[in-house]
Amino acid sequence: MKPKTTLIVLTAGLTFSLFVNVFVIWSLFDFRSSALSAVGTAREGLDQLTAESFTADVRINQRLPLEMNIEIDQAISVPIDTTYTLNTVVHTTVSLPVFGPQDIAVPINEEIPLQMDLELPVQLTVPISTEYHLDTVLPVEISLPRETAGELGQTLQDIEDGLR
């Protein structure tokens, strides 16, 4: 090859290499700029997540078995305040010395007041065995814990510092 041709090929190769290197460096700077923008957007989104919470509806449709024994051991006080009317005739035999045994009827007509507190002890065990069908929708409020947000924020800050 002639020296002039060699010089042209060498110059063209160096120029091409220079353009490729400029393109690679420009692409890296563009990538870094895009990555910094993405990390900044992620940090803004993280700030919004920690500032707000969202509500999700959770549907629950389950059958819950309930089996238990309820122990009852107590005294119940029953106040009684009433009047009992006694209206009857009692037949009896009375032995009189001169007349001998005599049948007599004794009428009883009385009102008897009853005032008392009656204590009734109750001791029993009530077994319960049933199944409850729970079918509901519960709103659940979800928020990002500050500790997690702090750790993620620090990680994003470290990435951003590394890209600068």
KOLBA-40921 format. One record per atom (N, C-alpha, C): residue in three letters; z, y, x. Coordinates in pm, whole numbers, plus 50000, padded with zeros to 5 digits. Layout:
BEGIN
ALAZYX...
END
This chain:
BEGIN
MET500004988450082MET500005000050000MET500005012450088LYS499405022050035LYS499295034350111LYS500595042050098PRO500895049950197PRO502135057450193PRO502175067150074LYS501055072750035LYS501075081949924LYS501355074549793THR500795062849775THR501005054849655THR502455050149651THR502955046249766THR504345041849773THR505265053349734LEU504955065049781LEU505765076749751LEU505705079849601ILE504555078549541ILE504405081049396ILE505185070649316VAL505065057949354VAL505785047249283VAL507295049149301LEU507725052249420LEU509135054549447LEU509645066549369THR508875077449364THR509265089449288THR509335086149139ALA508355078649089ALA508345074848947ALA509555065948916GLY509865056549003GLY511015047648983GLY512325055348984LEU512445064649079LEU513665072649086LEU513785081648962THR512665087348920THR512675095848801THR513065087548678PHE512485075648666PHE512825066848553PHE514315063148559SER514805059748677SER516215056248693SER517105068048656LEU516685080048695LEU517435092048664LEU517485094048511PHE516345092348445PHE516315093748299PHE517195083248231VAL517135070948283VAL517965060348224VAL519445063748243ASN519825068248361ASN521225071948386ASN521655083748300VAL520775093648285VAL521095105048199VAL521275100148054PHE520385091148010PHE520485085847873PHE521795078047854VAL522165069747952VAL523405061947943VAL524615071247940ILE524615081348026ILE525755090748030ILE525815098647900TRP524635103047851TRP524615110347722TRP525115101247609SER524715088547610SER525155079047506SER526665076947514LEU527205075947634LEU528655074247649LEU529405086547597PHE528895098547629PHE529545110647578PHE529435111247425ASP528295107247371ASP528115107047226ASP529065096747162PHE529185085047226PHE530105074747175PHE531535079847178ARG531905086447289ARG533255091847301ARG533515102247193SER532555110647168SER532695120847064SER532835114346926SER532025104146900SER532105097046771SER533445089846759ALA533895083746869ALA535175076546866ALA536335086346844LEU536295098046910LEU537335108046888LEU537345112746743SER536165114446686SER536075118446546SER536655107546455ALA536335094946483ALA536835083846402ALA538355082646413VAL538895084346535VAL540345083746552VAL541005095446479GLY540405107346485GLY540945118846413GLY540945116346263THR539855110646212THR539785107346069THR540845096846033ALA541035087046121ALA542055076846095ALA543445083046092ARG543715092446180ARG545035098946181ARG545245107146055GLU544185114046008GLU544295121645883GLU544555112145765GLY543835100945764GLY544045091145657GLY545465085545662LEU545985083045781LEU547345078045796LEU548355088345745ASP548115101145775ASP548995111545724ASP548985111945572GLN547805110145512GLN547715109945365GLN548425097645308LEU548305086145375LEU548965074045326LEU550475075445327THR551015081845431THR552465083245438THR552965093945342ALA552115103645310ALA552525114345219ALA552495109645073GLU551675099945043GLU551515095644905GLU551825080744892SER552115076944770SER552245062744740SER551295059744625PHE550995047244608PHE550115043644496PHE550795032744416THR550385031644292THR550995022244200THR549985011344167ALA550434999144177ALA549604987544143ALA550294980044029ASP549514976143930ASP550054968143820ASP550034953443858VAL551194947243851VAL551334932943884VAL551614925443755ARG550734916243721ARG550904908443598ARG551744896043630ILE552754893743546ILE553624882043560ILE553494873943432ASN553104861443448ASN552964852343334ASN553544838943379GLN554844837143354GLN555524825043398GLN556524820543293ARG556824807743299ARG557874802143215ARG559084799843306LEU560214805143263LEU561444804243341LEU562424795043270PRO562784783943333PRO563784775143270PRO565174781143285LEU565914780843175LEU567294785743177LEU568204774243136GLU569044770043229GLU570014759443202GLU571344763943258MET572334764943167MET573654769443211MET574694765243109ASN575934765943152ASN577064763543064ASN577894776243059ILE578204780542939ILE579034792442923ILE580424787742882GLU581384790742968GLU582774786842943GLU583454797942864ILE584094794242753ILE584864803742673ILE586304798742670ASP587224806942719ASP588644803542721ASP589414816442696GLN589694818942569GLN590424830942535GLN591124829142401ALA592054837942374ALA592794837842248ALA592284849442163ILE592004846242039ILE591524856441947ILE592664859841853SER592974872541843SER594044877141756SER593434880541620VAL593974874141516VAL593494876541381VAL594634883041302PRO594504895841270PRO595564902341192PRO595434898441044ILE596564894840985ILE596594891140843ILE597524900940773ASP597014907640673ASP597794917040594ASP597334915540450THR598014906940376THR597604903940239THR598824900740155THR598604898940028THR599674895139934THR599224882339866TYR600134872239870TYR599854859339805TYR600584859139672THR599814856939565THR600414856339431THR600734841839400LEU602034839139372LEU602494825739337LEU602854825939189ASN602074819039111ASN602284818638967ASN602214804138924THR603384797738907THR603414783438874THR604704780138797VAL604754768038750VAL605944763038681VAL606374750338754VAL607634749638794VAL608174738138863VAL609024730238764HIS608674717538748HIS609444708638660HIS610424700738745THR611684700638702THR612714693538776THR613754687738679THR614534678938733THR615614672838653THR616934677538709VAL617774682338620VAL619094687038660VAL620124678338587SER621094673838660SER622134665338601SER623314674238564LEU623574675438432LEU624704683438386LEU625824673838345PRO627124677338375PRO628194667938351PRO628354664138203VAL628174672738116VAL628414669337975VAL627124664337910PHE626014670237946PHE624764666837877PHE623964656137949GLY624284653138070GLY623544643038146GLY622284649038209PRO621364640838251PRO620164646238316PRO619294653638214GLN618864665338256GLN618034673838171GLN616764677638248ASP615624676438182ASP614364681138240ASP614224695838207ILE614004703738311ILE613824718038287ILE612554722838360ALA611984733138306ALA610804739338368ALA611214753038421VAL610984755238550VAL611344767938613VAL610034775538641PRO609814786338569PRO608614794138597PRO608804802738723ILE607794802838809ILE607834811138931ILE606634820438924ASN606904833238927ASN605864843438925ASN606244853939028GLU605694852539147GLU606064861439258GLU604814865539336GLU604934876939403GLU603914881439498GLU604574881439636ILE604014873739727ILE604594872039859ILE603724879839959PRO604294890240023PRO603494897640123PRO603394889740254LEU602194889140306LEU601954882240435LEU601434892640534GLN602184895140639GLN601784904240745GLN602114897640878MET601054894140951MET601274887441080MET599984888341163ASP600144886041292ASP599014884741384ASP598944870141424LEU597864863941390LEU597694849741418LEU596844848341545GLU597374841741648GLU596654839541774GLU595924826241765LEU594614826641779LEU593814814441775LEU593244811941914PRO593684801541983PRO593114798542116PRO591724792142100VAL590784797342177VAL589414792042174VAL589094787142315GLN588824774442328GLN588444768442456GLN587264759342429LEU586094763742478LEU584924755342460LEU583884758742564THR582954749442582THR581834751042672THR580564750442589VAL579744760842603VAL578494761442527VAL577354758742624PRO576694747142612PRO575554744442699PRO574304751542646ILE573564757542738ILE572314764342703ILE571214758342788SER570194753642722SER569044747942791SER567804752542714THR567074761742776THR565894767242710THR564884771542815GLU563774776042768GLU562714780942858GLU562274794442806TYR562244804242895TYR561844817842857TYR560464820442912HIS559564824942824HIS558204828042867HIS558144842942900LEU557994845943028LEU557914859643076LEU556454863243092ASP555984872343010ASP554594876843014ASP554614891943010THR554474898143127THR554584912643135THR553744918043250VAL553584930943251VAL552904937843360VAL553894947943417LEU554164946643546LEU555104955643612LEU554354965243702PRO554604978143690PRO554024987443786PRO554844987243915VAL554164985044026VAL554834984444156VAL554354996144240GLU555295004444284GLU554935015844368GLU554965011544514ILE553855014244582ILE553705009844721ILE553515022244808SER554305022944913SER554155033745010SER554315027945149LEU553655034245244LEU553715029845383LEU555035034445443PRO555825025245499PRO557105029445559PRO556885039245674ARG557775048845685ARG557655059145790ARG557645052845930GLU558415041945949GLU558465035646081GLU557095030146119THR556455023446024THR555125017846051THR554125029046075ALA554205039545996ALA553295050846013ALA553495057346149GLY554765058246191GLY555035064146322GLY554435055946435GLU554565042646426GLU553995033946530GLU552475034746531LEU551855034446412LEU550395035446405LEU549925049046453GLY550655059546416GLY550305072946461GLY550365074146612GLN551385068146673GLN551505068446820GLN550375060746886THR550005049246828THR548885041446882THR547595049346873LEU547355056046760LEU546135064246746LEU546165075946843GLN547325081846866GLN547445092846962GLN547125087947103ASP547635075947138ASP547345070447270ASP545845067847288ILE545195062847183ILE543745060447190ILE543015073647206GLU543435083847131GLU542785096747139GLU542965103047278ASP544165101747335ASP544395106847470ASP543545099547573GLY543365086447553GLY542555078747646GLY541075082347639LEU540625086647521LEU539205090147507LEU538915104247559ARG539915112447579ARG539675126147627ARG539525126847774
END
